[in-house]
C-alpha cells in the first residue's frame, strides 16, 4: 500500500478520541431527570411525586386487556350498513310529494310568531341612520393612552 492513500495514525487516534468524548456528553444526559418548572402551579406536586421511592408496578397489576373489541371487519360492516341506510333514506325522501296547499294559513301562523316591529322592512334611509349612529359612537370613543 502506498503512503499517499493512508491516513496518518495520529489523525486516526484524534478522530477516535473526539468521537468518544462526543458520545460521553450524550451518555451523561438523563432526559428523565429534568427539574420541574418552578413557575408551574403543579411544580410542588411534581417534585413530591418524583421524590417518593416507589417500586415499579408488576405486569400482574396492569388492567386486563379489553374484551369484545370490534374488529376491522365489524367496523367495515357497520359502515356498509350505515351507507345502505343512507341510500334508502335518500330514495324515500326523493319519492316524497311536495305539495304547496294552504300556504297562506301557514304564512299567517308564522307571521303571528314574529314581533310586528321586526317584521317590517328596513326604512329607505337605514344606511344613513346606521352611518349616523356609527359616527356618533366614534365621536364618543376615547382611545386608550399611548404606552411609553
Secondary structure as the mmCIF struct_conf table of DSSP 4:
data_model
#
loop_
_struct_conf.conf_type_id
_struct_conf.id
_struct_conf.beg_label_comp_id
_struct_conf.beg_label_asym_id
_struct_conf.beg_label_seq_id
_struct_conf.end_label_comp_id
_struct_conf.end_label_asym_id
_struct_conf.end_label_seq_id
BEND BEND1 UNK A 3 UNK A 6
HELX_LH_PP_P HELX_LH_PP_P1 UNK A 7 UNK A 8
HELX_RH_AL_P HELX_RH_AL_P1 UNK A 9 UNK A 28
HELX_RH_3T_P HELX_RH_3T_P1 UNK A 31 UNK A 33
HELX_LH_PP_P HELX_LH_PP_P2 UNK A 34 UNK A 37
TURN_TY1_P TURN_TY1_P1 UNK A 38 UNK A 39
BEND BEND2 UNK A 40 UNK A 40
TURN_TY1_P TURN_TY1_P2 UNK A 41 UNK A 42
HELX_RH_AL_P HELX_RH_AL_P2 UNK A 43 UNK A 51
BEND BEND3 UNK A 52 UNK A 52
HELX_LH_PP_P HELX_LH_PP_P3 UNK A 55 UNK A 58
HELX_RH_3T_P HELX_RH_3T_P2 UNK A 59 UNK A 61
BEND BEND4 UNK A 62 UNK A 62
HELX_LH_PP_P HELX_LH_PP_P4 UNK A 63 UNK A 66
BEND BEND5 UNK A 67 UNK A 68
HELX_LH_PP_P HELX_LH_PP_P5 UNK A 69 UNK A 71
HELX_RH_AL_P HELX_RH_AL_P3 UNK A 72 UNK A 94
TURN_TY1_P TURN_TY1_P3 UNK A 95 UNK A 95
BEND BEND6 UNK A 102 UNK A 102
HELX_RH_AL_P HELX_RH_AL_P4 UNK A 103 UNK A 112
TURN_TY1_P TURN_TY1_P4 UNK A 113 UNK A 113
BEND BEND7 UNK A 114 UNK A 114
HELX_RH_AL_P HELX_RH_AL_P5 UNK A 116 UNK A 119
BEND BEND8 UNK A 120 UNK A 120
HELX_LH_PP_P HELX_LH_PP_P6 UNK A 121 UNK A 123
TURN_TY1_P TURN_TY1_P5 UNK A 124 UNK A 125
HELX_RH_AL_P HELX_RH_AL_P6 UNK A 126 UNK A 140
HELX_LH_PP_P HELX_LH_PP_P7 UNK A 143 UNK A 147
#
